[in-house]
């Protein structure tokens, strides 16, 4: 007798999972925010989060703090540190 249940069927479909920069989902469902240091070729764990959206926000804040206002983020846009002389 052949079982109709396949282990691959129990995994969530990738197209249903949002992909964010610096966010990965663990096998058991919790999410992790990490940031890479390309100079040292290392990943730095930031924190665990309940959702991918929450982990993306953690990554964005760390990215702006570490890499500066021109860093690539998921949802946050860095606020300008100085006033724009053109619009003053």
MMTF fields as JSON, N, C-alpha, C and O atoms, coordinates in Angstrom:
{
  "mmtfVersion": "1.0.0",
  "mmtfProducer": "UNKNOWN",
  "numBonds": 351,
  "numAtoms": 352,
  "numGroups": 88,
  "numChains": 1,
  "numModels": 1,
  "chainsPerModel": [1],
  "groupsPerChain": [88],
  "chainIdList": ["A"],
  "bondAtomList": [4, 2, 8, 6, 12, 10, 16, 14, 20, 18, 24, 22, 28, 26, 32, 30, 36, 34, 40, 38, 44, 42, 48, 46, 52, 50, 56, 54, 60, 58, 64, 62, 68, 66, 72, 70, 76, 74, 80, 78, 84, 82, 88, 86, 92, 90, 96, 94, 100, 98, 104, 102, 108, 106, 112, 110, 116, 114, 120, 118, 124, 122, 128, 126, 132, 130, 136, 134, 140, 138, 144, 142, 148, 146, 152, 150, 156, 154, 160, 158, 164, 162, 168, 166, 172, 170, 176, 174, 180, 178, 184, 182, 188, 186, 192, 190, 196, 194, 200, 198, 204, 202, 208, 206, 212, 210, 216, 214, 220, 218, 224, 222, 228, 226, 232, 230, 236, 234, 240, 238, 244, 242, 248, 246, 252, 250, 256, 254, 260, 258, 264, 262, 268, 266, 272, 270, 276, 274, 280, 278, 284, 282, 288, 286, 292, 290, 296, 294, 300, 298, 304, 302, 308, 306, 312, 310, 316, 314, 320, 318, 324, 322, 328, 326, 332, 330, 336, 334, 340, 338, 344, 342, 348, 346],
  "bondOrderList": [1, 1, 1, 1, 1, 1, 1, 1, 1, 1, 1, 1, 1, 1, 1, 1, 1, 1, 1, 1, 1, 1, 1, 1, 1, 1, 1, 1, 1, 1, 1, 1, 1, 1, 1, 1, 1, 1, 1, 1, 1, 1, 1, 1, 1, 1, 1, 1, 1, 1, 1, 1, 1, 1, 1, 1, 1, 1, 1, 1, 1, 1, 1, 1, 1, 1, 1, 1, 1, 1, 1, 1, 1, 1, 1, 1, 1, 1, 1, 1, 1, 1, 1, 1, 1, 1, 1],
  "groupList": [{"groupName": "UNK", "atomNameList": ["N", "CA", "C", "O"], "elementList": ["N", "C", "C", "O"], "formalChargeList": [0, 0, 0, 0], "bondAtomList": [1, 0, 2, 1, 3, 2], "bondOrderList": [1, 1, 2], "singleLetterCode": "X", "chemCompType": "L-PEPTIDE LINKING"}],
  "groupTypeList": [0, 0, 0, 0, 0, 0, 0, 0, 0, 0, 0, 0, 0, 0, 0, 0, 0, 0, 0, 0, 0, 0, 0, 0, 0, 0, 0, 0, 0, 0, 0, 0, 0, 0, 0, 0, 0, 0, 0, 0, 0, 0, 0, 0, 0, 0, 0, 0, 0, 0, 0, 0, 0, 0, 0, 0, 0, 0, 0, 0, 0, 0, 0, 0, 0, 0, 0, 0, 0, 0, 0, 0, 0, 0, 0, 0, 0, 0, 0, 0, 0, 0, 0, 0, 0, 0, 0, 0],
  "groupIdList": [1, 2, 3, 4, 5, 6, 7, 8, 9, 10, 11, 12, 13, 14, 15, 16, 17, 18, 19, 20, 21, 22, 23, 24, 25, 26, 27, 28, 29, 30, 31, 32, 33, 34, 35, 36, 37, 38, 39, 40, 41, 42, 43, 44, 45, 46, 47, 48, 49, 50, 51, 52, 53, 54, 55, 56, 57, 58, 59, 60, 61, 62, 63, 64, 65, 66, 67, 68, 69, 70, 71, 72, 73, 74, 75, 76, 77, 78, 79, 80, 81, 82, 83, 84, 85, 86, 87, 88],
  "secStructList": [7, 7, 7, 1, 7, 7, 4, 4, 4, 4, 1, 7, 7, 4, 4, 4, 1, 7, 7, 7, 6, 6, 3, 3, 3, 7, 6, 6, 1, 7, 3, 3, 3, 3, 3, 3, 3, 6, 6, 6, 6, 3, 3, 3, 3, 3, 3, 3, 3, 1, 1, 2, 2, 2, 2, 2, 2, 2, 2, 2, 2, 2, 2, 2, 2, 2, 2, 7, 6, 6, 1, 7, 7, 1, 1, 7, 7, 7, 7, 7, 1, 1, 7, 7, 6, 6, 6, 7],
  "xCoordList": [0.845, 0.0, 0.888, 1.847, 0.58, 1.355, 0.645, -0.553, 1.409, 0.835, 0.657, 1.536, -0.481, -0.727, -0.15, -0.163, 0.356, 0.933, 2.416, 3.146, 2.846, 4.245, 4.783, 4.092, 5.992, 6.576, 6.675, 6.549, 6.896, 7.017, 5.707, 5.715, 4.586, 3.283, 3.057, 2.208, 3.784, 3.57, 4.307, 4.026, 5.234, 5.979, 5.136, 4.372, 5.268, 4.524, 5.046, 6.237, 4.159, 4.562, 5.345, 4.938, 6.468, 7.339, 6.64, 6.942, 5.713, 5.061, 4.127, 3.726, 3.772, 2.914, 3.703, 3.106, 5.016, 5.861, 6.497, 7.104, 6.347, 6.975, 8.476, 8.955, 9.211, 10.667, 11.148, 10.868, 11.867, 12.448, 13.956, 14.475, 14.641, 16.09, 16.422, 15.845, 17.36, 17.819, 16.891, 17.077, 15.888, 14.908, 14.856, 14.817, 14.856, 14.651, 13.684, 13.597, 12.966, 12.015, 12.577, 13.038, 12.531, 13.018, 12.027, 10.877, 12.486, 11.648, 10.372, 9.329, 10.438, 9.291, 8.421, 7.461, 8.744, 7.835, 8.257, 7.789, 9.13, 9.545, 10.495, 11.093, 10.623, 11.439, 12.655, 12.639, 13.699, 14.953, 15.394, 15.326, 15.849, 16.432, 17.942, 18.451, 18.649, 20.114, 20.615, 19.918, 21.833, 22.446, 23.841, 24.533, 24.252, 25.564, 26.582, 26.3, 27.771, 28.921, 29.791, 30.524, 29.712, 30.427, 31.933, 32.687, 32.378, 33.826, 34.416, 35.529, 33.672, 34.141, 33.568, 33.922, 32.683, 32.015, 31.322, 31.469, 30.554, 29.839, 28.407, 28.096, 27.539, 26.167, 26.061, 26.61, 25.35, 25.131, 23.65, 22.792, 23.365, 21.998, 21.489, 22.155, 20.321, 19.74, 18.729, 18.852, 17.717, 16.754, 15.72, 15.57, 15.015, 13.9, 12.646, 12.538, 11.706, 10.449, 9.322, 9.553, 8.111, 6.955, 6.541, 6.04, 6.751, 6.325, 7.464, 8.43, 7.338, 8.346, 8.308, 9.345, 7.125, 7.009, 7.768, 8.459, 7.639, 8.343, 9.857, 10.614, 10.29, 11.722, 12.28, 13.417, 11.489, 11.923, 12.131, 13.073, 11.273, 11.413, 12.673, 13.37, 12.968, 14.195, 15.416, 16.353, 15.405, 16.511, 16.67, 17.785, 15.565, 15.622, 16.276, 17.142, 15.859, 16.425, 17.923, 18.695, 18.336, 19.759, 20.541, 21.664, 19.968, 20.646, 20.91, 22.002, 19.929, 20.094, 21.135, 21.959, 21.097, 22.055, 23.484, 24.418, 23.658, 24.995, 25.539, 26.685, 24.717, 25.196, 24.923, 25.466, 24.094, 23.827, 22.53, 21.827, 22.217, 20.928, 20.738, 19.608, 21.784, 21.656, 21.558, 21.637, 21.388, 21.322, 20.016, 19.008, 20.06, 18.863, 18.014, 18.511, 16.736, 15.826, 14.609, 14.415, 13.803, 12.587, 11.417, 10.77, 11.148, 9.983, 10.306, 9.701, 11.242, 11.568, 12.396, 13.265, 12.122, 12.953, 13.646, 12.972, 14.973, 15.69, 15.329, 15.137, 15.242, 14.981, 16.284, 17.328, 16.243, 17.48, 18.014, 17.253, 19.321, 19.963, 20.102, 20.019, 20.315, 20.506, 19.382, 18.772, 19.111, 18.081, 18.604, 19.808, 17.71, 18.058, 18.209, 17.223, 19.411, 19.622, 18.833, 18.591, 18.437, 17.681, 16.27, 15.718, 15.695, 14.316, 14.203, 13.09, 15.282, 15.237, 14.958, 14.886],
  "yCoordList": [-1.181, 0.0, 1.241, 1.319, 2.188, 3.411, 4.519, 4.743, 5.214, 6.323, 7.534, 7.859, 8.192, 9.375, 10.638, 11.703, 10.519, 11.68, 11.764, 10.781, 12.919, 13.146, 14.214, 15.197, 14.044, 15.023, 16.406, 17.411, 16.471, 17.761, 18.542, 19.771, 17.839, 18.502, 19.287, 20.179, 18.985, 19.651, 20.978, 21.759, 21.25, 22.506, 23.631, 23.406, 24.859, 25.971, 26.283, 26.142, 26.7, 27.059, 28.352, 29.311, 28.389, 29.563, 30.803, 31.913, 30.639, 31.816, 32.484, 33.63, 31.78, 32.348, 33.069, 33.706, 32.982, 33.584, 34.855, 34.843, 35.971, 37.225, 37.112, 36.583, 37.604, 37.594, 38.998, 39.944, 39.121, 40.39, 40.247, 39.17, 41.325, 41.378, 41.203, 41.878, 40.288, 40.093, 39.302, 39.274, 38.657, 37.9, 36.475, 36.232, 35.543, 34.148, 33.505, 33.902, 32.515, 31.819, 30.454, 29.707, 30.146, 28.846, 27.752, 28.03, 26.511, 25.371, 25.309, 24.897, 25.711, 25.606, 26.863, 26.957, 27.837, 28.952, 30.308, 31.323, 30.368, 31.685, 32.333, 31.656, 33.637, 34.391, 34.976, 35.218, 35.2, 35.736, 36.895, 36.823, 37.969, 39.096, 39.021, 38.911, 39.082, 39.039, 40.093, 40.477, 40.552, 41.499, 40.992, 40.461, 41.153, 40.667, 41.782, 42.921, 41.433, 42.329, 41.79, 40.82, 42.417, 41.876, 42.024, 41.274, 42.987, 43.154, 41.986, 41.544, 41.489, 40.374, 39.036, 37.986, 39.073, 37.883, 37.102, 35.885, 37.839, 37.229, 37.729, 38.823, 36.896, 37.301, 37.617, 36.9, 38.698, 39.07, 38.897, 39.504, 38.06, 37.814, 39.048, 39.552, 39.544, 40.714, 40.309, 40.686, 39.528, 39.032, 38.148, 38.162, 37.386, 36.578, 37.435, 38.405, 37.071, 37.804, 36.827, 35.735, 37.23, 36.367, 36.336, 35.322, 37.452, 37.533, 38.033, 38.62, 37.794, 38.296, 39.817, 40.454, 40.404, 41.868, 42.497, 43.501, 41.912, 42.41, 42.258, 43.169, 41.122, 40.889, 41.853, 42.308, 42.164, 43.109, 44.494, 45.189, 44.905, 46.202, 46.249, 47.264, 45.161, 45.067, 45.197, 45.93, 44.486, 44.567, 45.99, 46.507, 46.622, 47.978, 48.955, 49.736, 48.912, 49.825, 49.593, 50.548, 48.331, 48.013, 48.412, 48.905, 48.205, 48.551, 50.051, 50.467, 50.854, 52.306, 52.742, 53.613, 52.129, 52.485, 52.09, 52.857, 50.905, 50.386, 50.912, 51.355, 50.862, 51.18, 52.613, 53.069, 53.323, 54.72, 54.93, 53.972, 56.192, 56.528, 56.023, 55.994, 55.634, 55.127, 53.606, 53.03, 52.952, 51.491, 51.005, 51.711, 49.795, 49.183, 48.637, 47.915, 48.981, 48.529, 47.863, 47.908, 47.251, 46.592, 47.561, 47.667, 48.262, 49.144, 50.542, 51.513, 50.662, 51.972, 52.805, 52.29, 54.074, 55.028, 55.893, 56.498, 55.967, 56.742, 58.22, 58.781, 58.833, 60.272, 61.006, 60.575, 62.11, 62.859, 63.449, 63.99, 63.343, 63.854, 65.372, 66.043, 65.904, 67.343, 67.909, 67.192, 69.182, 69.796, 69.955, 70.089, 69.938, 70.052, 71.527, 72.262, 71.99, 73.414, 73.928, 75.131, 73.053, 73.47, 73.911, 74.846, 73.228, 73.504, 74.416, 74.644, 74.94, 75.834, 77.25, 78.131],
  "zCoordList": [0.0, 0.0, 0.0, 0.768, -0.84, -0.963, -0.209, -0.383, 0.64, 1.398, 0.49, -0.308, 0.618, -0.211, 0.419, -0.197, 1.645, 2.319, 2.003, 2.132, 1.598, 1.265, 2.205, 2.475, 2.706, 3.622, 2.993, 3.693, 1.695, 1.02, 1.069, 1.005, 1.182, 1.208, 2.499, 2.523, 3.562, 4.845, 4.952, 5.861, 4.056, 4.097, 3.509, 2.57, 4.061, 3.468, 2.072, 1.796, 1.216, -0.14, -0.109, 0.546, -0.811, -0.799, -1.335, -0.898, -2.27, -2.822, -1.812, -2.013, -0.721, 0.31, 1.401, 2.269, 1.374, 2.406, 1.854, 0.784, 2.609, 2.191, 2.364, 3.367, 1.395, 1.479, 1.791, 1.054, 2.877, 3.282, 3.371, 3.667, 3.116, 3.259, 4.745, 5.597, 5.051, 6.419, 7.312, 8.529, 6.726, 7.513, 6.995, 5.789, 7.927, 7.527, 8.506, 9.669, 8.022, 8.864, 9.221, 8.358, 10.498, 10.962, 10.59, 10.252, 10.656, 10.286, 11.114, 10.607, 12.379, 13.27, 13.248, 14.013, 12.378, 12.162, 12.678, 12.161, 13.685, 14.178, 13.175, 12.339, 13.27, 12.319, 13.012, 14.218, 12.247, 12.767, 11.885, 10.658, 12.535, 11.806, 11.967, 13.082, 10.853, 10.842, 9.871, 8.932, 10.112, 9.185, 8.856, 9.724, 7.613, 7.185, 7.221, 6.85, 7.674, 7.605, 6.486, 6.676, 5.317, 4.16, 4.291, 3.672, 5.092, 5.279, 6.054, 5.77, 7.03, 7.855, 7.385, 7.92, 6.385, 5.868, 6.986, 7.099, 7.819, 8.938, 8.977, 8.506, 9.552, 9.828, 11.311, 12.148, 11.633, 13.026, 13.333, 12.691, 14.324, 14.735, 15.453, 16.357, 15.069, 15.71, 16.773, 17.939, 16.355, 17.34, 16.675, 15.453, 17.477, 16.99, 16.983, 17.734, 16.133, 16.04, 15.736, 15.216, 16.064, 15.839, 14.372, 13.885, 13.665, 12.265, 11.384, 11.871, 10.088, 9.155, 9.08, 8.894, 9.222, 9.199, 10.367, 10.192, 11.547, 12.733, 12.57, 12.905, 12.062, 11.847, 10.799, 10.92, 9.773, 8.74, 9.33, 8.949, 10.248, 10.899, 11.758, 11.782, 12.461, 13.263, 12.355, 12.672, 11.222, 10.266, 9.738, 9.672, 9.366, 8.806, 9.773, 9.382, 11.039, 12.039, 12.204, 12.282, 12.259, 12.407, 11.162, 11.269, 9.999, 8.753, 8.665, 8.277, 9.018, 8.988, 10.004, 9.725, 11.197, 12.25, 11.879, 12.112, 11.306, 11.016, 9.689, 9.613, 8.653, 7.307, 6.875, 5.868, 7.617, 7.294, 6.532, 6.209, 6.245, 5.64, 4.211, 3.724, 3.544, 2.174, 2.104, 1.019, 3.248, 3.26, 2.638, 2.636, 2.116, 1.551, 2.688, 3.553, 2.684, 3.728, 3.098, 1.883, 3.942, 3.479, 3.387, 2.345, 4.475, 4.515, 5.016, 4.563, 5.936, 6.507, 5.552, 4.849, 5.534, 4.805, 5.849, 6.683, 5.825, 6.838, 6.768, 5.689, 7.937, 7.974, 7.748, 8.238, 7.013, 6.773, 8.071, 8.873, 8.276, 9.494, 9.446, 10.474, 8.251, 8.097, 7.249, 6.456, 7.415, 6.582, 5.159, 4.938, 4.225, 2.813, 2.462, 2.521, 2.096, 1.832, 0.628, 0.521, -0.263, -1.441, -1.049, -1.629, -0.057, 0.332, 1.544, 2.015, 2.061, 3.233, 2.834, 3.691]
}
